[in-house]
Amino acid sequence: MMVKHFESRDAFYRFLKEKVGIFFREAYDRAFEGVFHVIYLKEAKPETLFPLAKQACLHAFYGEGGFVLCGSEAKIRDFCSLLVKEDKALALEILQKLQNYRKRSFKIQYNQKILPLGIKTAIMGVLNITPDSFSDGGLYLKPSEAVKRAVQMAEEGADIIDIGGESTRPGSQRIEAQEELERVLPVLKEIRKELPKVWISIDTYKAGVAEACLQEGADMINDISGGTFDLNMYNVVAKYNCPYVITHIKGRPETWKEMPIVYEDVMEEIILWFEERLKALEESGYKSQAILDPGIGFGKLPEHNVEILKRFDELRLFGLPLLVGVSRKSFIGLVIEGLLKKKTEPKERLYGSLGALALAVIKGAHIVRVHDVKETREFLALLDTVRTYGEF
């Protein structure tokens, strides 16, 4: 006897074919029966949905907080085929979310480069050209040292080099665009010459900095504000149609230490925020590849960061590539100190960082943003092998 749980329709499809001997077409049609979902609707009409759920053999629950459907994907599809007559928009939205949730692989293209995502987790190496970043501030202020570090990370296995010219650690102060460009541009130009095939990302929330860097050969913009700090950012990324990382943020770095950080449901708030930002991005005319980052530590308490990692798979409903950045962050140090009674400096948090990113990768992260490229690459080699074994 075996007890099995399937999170993937494809995995259940293969099981039906190989172990049960169901023929190809029937196995394909019935594969949705092995995938179990819970659909939560905040605004719903129970008088309409309850009878349809009963007819489709779904469990349904309703209270002041919303409406919940529980069942296999096959039954949810049956429910939507009934619902389409009553509320076509809602039925199509549920079906689209289910389709998005199943999507596991992506392909990013820009500047005659292609970055496949899904089978192998992509590594984004951190390169801070700042005097005050929390972990490596002041180490790479000289362009020659920064370029040397970029080459080293590429040799260690970084797929993307993420260049940042302004610290966004809690309590940091903002700098002018010109100062940021004076730090970043010389490094960007040299790295582009040295590493023509490596993806270069620019970590900035300023539209002017983003455009200047894209003109000099950058491939991607990594915006920690998701377009909320500079309202012209969406126009710039739409103009160049480059890959664009939208990071969730609450508050601003310079006020995080003083502001109260409160969430009723951290993941629900992040999802609603992403929905708003993606709609605004689409309205700007953007037609390239958006990448979502839930913003670990960006206006979150340690417990919020842990909950995001535990529920990371909920972000898959957008059907977009997902990025996670946990490397050396303070919540890792707090967990280690709380459980092991050991204080750590950022550079001493490698193992904690790997532990934090592991669950996010298992639950759907396609890109990890890290300081320790070599060690992360070795860690992911095993994690990716086990995670994708027999599935591709």
Order of alpha helices (4+ residues) and beta strands (2+ residues): alpha-alpha-beta-alpha-beta-beta-alpha-alpha-beta-beta-beta-alpha-beta-alpha-beta-alpha-beta-alpha-beta-alpha-beta-alpha-beta-alpha-alpha-beta-alpha
